[in-house]
Amino acid sequence: MVDLITQYEAIKDEVKLSIDNILDNAQFINGPDVHAFKEELESYLGAKHVIPCANGTDALQIAMMALDLKPGDEVITPSYTYIATTEVVGLLRLKPVFVDCDPKTFNISPEEIRKAITPKTKAIVPVHLYGQSCDMEEIMEIAKEHNLYVIEDNAQAIGSNYTFIDGSIKKTGTIGHIGCTSFFPSKNLGGYGDGGAICTNDDNLAVKLKMIASHGQSKRYYHDVVGCNSRLDTIQAAILRIKLRKLDEYIDSRRKAAAFYDQAFANNDKITVPYRCSKTKHVFHQYTLQLDESIDRDALVEYLASKEIPSMIYYPVPAHKQKMFQQLETRCGSLETTDWLTSRVISLPMHTELSEQQLSYISSEVLNFIEKN
Ligand SMILES: *Cc1c(COP(=O)(O)O)cnc(C)c1O
């Protein structure tokens, strides 16, 4: 699904030099690269504060811990997402309220958010799924009306943006009160291990987030609140600095690959290519097709595998159907679209190193299967 080796080849010398330098100085924890990366990411995103942390799941957990929510408070999230988004809600003994997604963008539906709000609702967690922004104008409007926090799960969409009606453009992750992202190796900005970051434009929240990520520490050995230990390693920060400089280039490669797929599947009425919302730049963390009911998805996966083409189902089981949540208190409305999509989607290889030859081979094999069946 990804080709991290070829991508590495192009930056190998720079990465090795950086890592060597860290090894020579033994500054493994909170070395100078961590601070430099924090500042460079702030400037790339146009965010006032970035707080690096250990992974994207921690970022979400720390964000939720900073809002002083009480057990039983309701947090609205999509069910159609990676489990981490909803898991931290359960972990903090908050109540996940699963909301359906838009059938075109697969992102959380603002209309469904409105229907799910109760006096207990405290926060909304929109997930910019596959690399395209949720309808943030609507979501921020709803949040304002009902006095709710918005935590963006930007793990799949770093570098994407959203254009507001007044023409202003903001990067995803910087629109809500807090934005969370992941530097898992296969993410659009991926390290060579785990990593994550939280960002906010709110000075008070920034202080709190930083404190929680560091054992609730206000100054060394003085602990004001119960926090956790979540740091970005210096080595990962150094690698991410190098890759951040190339992020826009990486995004362009992904968008080019997506455009190739789009064109290859354009005239097939059994395949729906990813919808492109005009208000956001799709950064294609995933390229996900929706298959017509007549297509046997398992057979397609198997056929592609027999041609040495990997494919994945993101996600086969939506959050509201996970065993984890059968034991926890949750609430949800109709999740028709979510249930339908989980049975119909398939993601094709998507990364920065796809050649036209590979793209053409992959798409023609998908089409071959569909014609024959
Ligand atoms: C990857 C991902 C996360 C979690 O990130 P980790 O760094 O693996 O903890 C959270 N939410 C979404 C939508 C993701 O894709």
The ligand as a MOL file (V3000), in Angstrom:
LIG
                    3D

  0  0  0     0  0            999 V3000
M  V30 BEGIN CTAB
M  V30 COUNTS 15 15 0 0 0
M  V30 BEGIN ATOM
M  V30 1 C -3.5150 6.9040 12.4470 0
M  V30 2 C -4.7070 7.5040 13.0210 0
M  V30 3 C -4.7900 7.8030 14.4040 0
M  V30 4 C -3.7920 7.3410 15.4260 0
M  V30 5 O -2.4940 7.6260 15.2380 0
M  V30 6 P -1.3450 6.7520 15.9500 0
M  V30 7 O -0.1420 7.6090 15.7510 0
M  V30 8 O -1.2680 5.4500 15.2510 0
M  V30 9 O -1.6890 6.6180 17.3790 0
M  V30 10 C -5.9200 8.4620 14.8600 0
M  V30 11 N -6.9250 8.7780 14.0380 0
M  V30 12 C -6.8960 8.4990 12.7250 0
M  V30 13 C -8.0470 8.8920 11.8660 0
M  V30 14 C -5.7900 7.8360 12.1700 0
M  V30 15 O -5.7870 7.5460 10.8640 0
M  V30 END ATOM
M  V30 BEGIN BOND
M  V30 1 1 1 2
M  V30 2 1 2 3
M  V30 3 2 2 14
M  V30 4 1 3 4
M  V30 5 2 3 10
M  V30 6 1 4 5
M  V30 7 1 5 6
M  V30 8 2 6 7
M  V30 9 1 6 8
M  V30 10 1 6 9
M  V30 11 1 10 11
M  V30 12 2 11 12
M  V30 13 1 12 13
M  V30 14 1 12 14
M  V30 15 1 14 15
M  V30 END BOND
M  V30 END CTAB
M  END
